[in-house]
Amino acid sequence: MIKKKRWRLCEGDREKENILIRELGVNPIVAKLMVNRHIDVDEGRQFLQGTLSDLLDPFTFKGYGRGCFASSGNN
């Protein structure tokens, strides 16, 4: 049986949340999560409206090559 879990959100900065809601058009809960993670409007916009060139190179991720090797069935 799956246990029901409830998220507990920290109290954030209401003013910063309202700026994110207004500028990015995000849901109030998303804005609260972004503020709690210290994401400002510019970072939020880059994340939500970014391009492929904004993404990190996956080859720089630790264990990426090992994961690709394992998923290809060549282990």
C-alpha positions in Angstrom: 0.0 0.0 0.0 1.3 3.5 -0.9 1.6 5.8 2.1 0.1 9.3 1.6 2.6 12.0 2.2 2.2 15.7 2.6 4.7 18.3 1.6 5.5 20.9 4.2 6.6 24.2 2.6 8.8 26.6 4.5 7.5 30.1 5.1 9.0 32.2 2.3 9.4 35.8 1.4 5.9 36.8 0.3 7.1 39.8 -1.7 9.5 37.7 -3.7 6.9 35.0 -4.3 4.5 37.7 -5.7 7.2 39.0 -8.0 7.7 35.5 -9.4 3.9 35.0 -9.8 3.5 38.3 -11.6 6.7 38.2 -13.8 6.7 34.5 -14.7 3.1 33.6 -14.4 3.8 30.6 -12.1 1.5 29.0 -9.6 1.9 30.3 -6.0 3.2 27.0 -4.8 5.8 27.0 -7.6 6.8 30.5 -6.7 7.2 29.5 -3.0 9.4 26.5 -4.0 11.5 28.8 -6.2 12.0 31.4 -3.5 12.9 28.6 -1.0 15.6 27.5 -3.5 16.8 31.1 -3.9 15.7 31.3 -7.6 15.2 34.8 -8.8 13.2 36.1 -11.8 16.1 35.8 -14.2 17.1 32.3 -13.2 13.4 31.3 -13.2 12.9 32.7 -16.7 16.0 30.9 -18.0 14.8 27.7 -16.5 11.2 28.0 -17.7 11.9 29.6 -21.1 15.4 28.4 -21.8 16.9 27.0 -25.0 18.9 23.9 -25.6 22.1 25.9 -25.4 21.2 26.7 -21.8 21.4 23.0 -20.8 24.5 21.6 -19.2 26.6 19.2 -21.3 25.5 15.7 -20.0 29.1 14.4 -20.5 30.1 16.5 -17.5 27.8 14.7 -15.2 29.5 12.3 -12.8 28.9 8.7 -13.8 27.3 9.6 -17.2 29.5 7.4 -19.2 29.0 4.4 -16.9 25.2 4.9 -17.0 25.2 5.0 -20.8 27.3 1.9 -20.9 25.0 0.0 -18.4 21.8 1.1 -20.2 23.1 -0.1 -23.6 23.3 -3.7 -22.3 27.1 -3.9 -22.8 27.9 -4.4 -19.1 
